[in-house]
Amino acid sequence: MDDRLSRASWCSLPPEQPGSNASNGATSSARILIVDDDFDMCHAMVDYLAAQGLRAVAVHDRQEAMRQFAIGEPCLVVLDLCLGKDDGLDLLRHIRSRSDVPVIITTGYRRDEPDVVLGLELGADDYIAKPFGLRELVAHSGSAAAPGHQIT
């Protein structure tokens, strides 16, 4: 595993249970929630995180994200600002009204400074502009995750 991952302040991720499928949200123990309407990007992120020994679930809209929160709060959310019919900033407001889970906002379309600043003011912990490298995502994730927790 990448040495930066082992030093990252992420919440503990339980071992994967036999028969679970973290990439489609079929398990309640998936701990990194990716919310993005780009199916290819989601697939790439979930696969890369899995290769790093991390578990993630990808969803594509606000309703699916809220279902994942109902199952159990993730230790990190990677949230795209443009979610098709949903607005990522509205979802961020909703998340912040109920949780202090670390959130990294991403966007390829809403790169204007006001949107980024508003996202950070609403409580996002970090921001990454698309396109980004998957190693960059892991580095940002380690910085954004809640202190005092380690990957196991």
C-alpha positions in Angstrom: 0.0 0.0 0.0 1.2 3.5 -0.7 3.1 4.8 2.3 1.0 8.1 2.3 -2.1 6.0 2.8 -0.8 4.2 5.8 0.0 7.6 7.4 -3.3 9.2 6.4 -5.8 10.2 9.1 -8.7 8.2 7.8 -11.3 6.4 9.8 -10.9 2.7 10.2 -12.3 0.6 7.4 -13.5 -2.9 8.4 -12.5 -5.9 6.4 -14.7 -6.6 3.5 -17.4 -9.2 4.3 -17.7 -12.3 2.0 -20.3 -11.7 -0.7 -20.4 -7.9 -0.3 -20.2 -5.7 -3.3 -18.8 -2.3 -2.3 -18.8 -0.8 -5.8 -22.6 -0.9 -6.1 -23.6 0.0 -2.5 -24.7 -3.4 -1.5 -22.8 -3.3 1.8 -23.3 -1.1 4.8 -19.6 -1.2 5.7 -18.5 0.8 2.7 -16.9 3.8 4.2 -16.0 6.3 1.4 -19.0 7.7 -0.3 -18.5 9.0 -3.9 -21.3 11.1 -5.2 -20.9 11.8 -8.9 -23.2 11.5 -12.0 -20.2 10.4 -14.2 -20.4 6.6 -14.1 -16.9 6.2 -15.7 -15.3 8.5 -13.1 -17.1 6.7 -10.3 -16.0 3.3 -11.5 -12.4 4.5 -11.8 -12.4 6.0 -8.3 -13.9 2.9 -6.7 -11.5 0.6 -8.5 -8.5 2.7 -7.6 -9.5 3.0 -3.9 -10.1 -0.8 -3.8 -6.6 -1.4 -5.3 -5.3 0.7 -2.4 -7.1 -1.5 0.1 -9.9 1.0 0.7 -13.6 0.5 0.4 -15.9 2.9 -1.4 -19.4 3.1 -2.7 -20.4 5.3 -5.7 -23.8 6.8 -6.1 -25.1 9.2 -8.7 -27.7 11.5 -7.2 -28.9 13.1 -4.0 -31.5 10.4 -3.2 -28.9 7.6 -3.5 -26.5 9.6 -1.3 -29.2 10.0 1.4 -29.9 6.3 1.3 -26.2 5.6 2.0 -26.3 8.0 4.9 -29.3 6.1 6.3 -27.4 2.9 6.1 -24.5 4.4 8.0 -22.4 7.6 8.0 -19.3 7.3 5.8 -16.0 8.5 7.0 -15.5 10.6 3.9 -17.6 12.0 1.0 -16.3 12.9 -2.4 -19.0 15.1 -3.9 -19.3 16.5 -7.4 -21.0 19.9 -7.6 -22.8 19.1 -10.8 -25.1 16.1 -10.3 -27.3 16.3 -13.4 -30.7 17.4 -12.0 -29.3 17.7 -8.5 -27.1 20.6 -7.2 -24.0 19.4 -5.2 -24.1 22.6 -3.1 -27.6 21.9 -2.0 -26.6 18.3 -1.1 -23.6 19.7 0.8 -25.9 22.0 2.8 -28.1 19.0 3.6 -25.1 16.9 4.7 -23.8 19.7 6.8 -27.1 20.1 8.5 -26.8 16.6 9.8 -23.2 15.6 9.9 -19.6 16.8 10.2 -18.3 14.0 7.9 -15.3 15.3 5.9 -16.4 16.3 2.3 -14.2 16.9 -0.7 -16.0 18.8 -3.5 -15.0 18.1 -7.1 -16.1 19.8 -10.3 -15.2 20.0 -14.0 -17.9 22.5 -14.9 -18.4 24.9 -11.9 -14.8 26.1 -11.6 -15.8 29.7 -11.0 -14.3 31.0 -7.8 -17.6 31.9 -6.2 -18.9 28.3 -6.5 -15.7 26.9 -5.0 -15.6 29.5 -2.2 -19.3 28.9 -1.4 -18.6 25.2 -1.2 -15.8 25.7 1.2 -17.9 28.2 3.2 -20.7 25.7 3.4 -18.3 23.3 5.1 -16.5 21.4 2.4 -13.1 20.4 3.7 -11.3 20.5 0.4 -11.8 21.0 -3.3 -10.3 19.3 -6.4 -10.8 20.5 -10.0 -11.5 17.8 -12.7 -9.8 16.3 -14.3 -7.7 15.1 -11.4 -5.4 12.1 -10.9 -6.5 9.3 -8.6 -3.3 9.6 -6.5 -4.2 13.3 -6.1 -7.6 12.2 -4.8 -6.0 9.9 -2.2 -3.7 12.7 -1.1 -6.6 15.1 -0.7 -8.6 12.5 1.1 -5.9 11.8 3.7 -5.8 15.5 4.4 -9.5 16.0 4.7 -10.4 12.9 6.8 -11.2 13.2 10.4 -8.1 13.3 12.6 -7.3 10.6 15.1 -8.4 7.7 12.9 -6.1 5.3 11.0 -6.6 2.9 8.1 -6.4 -0.7 9.2 
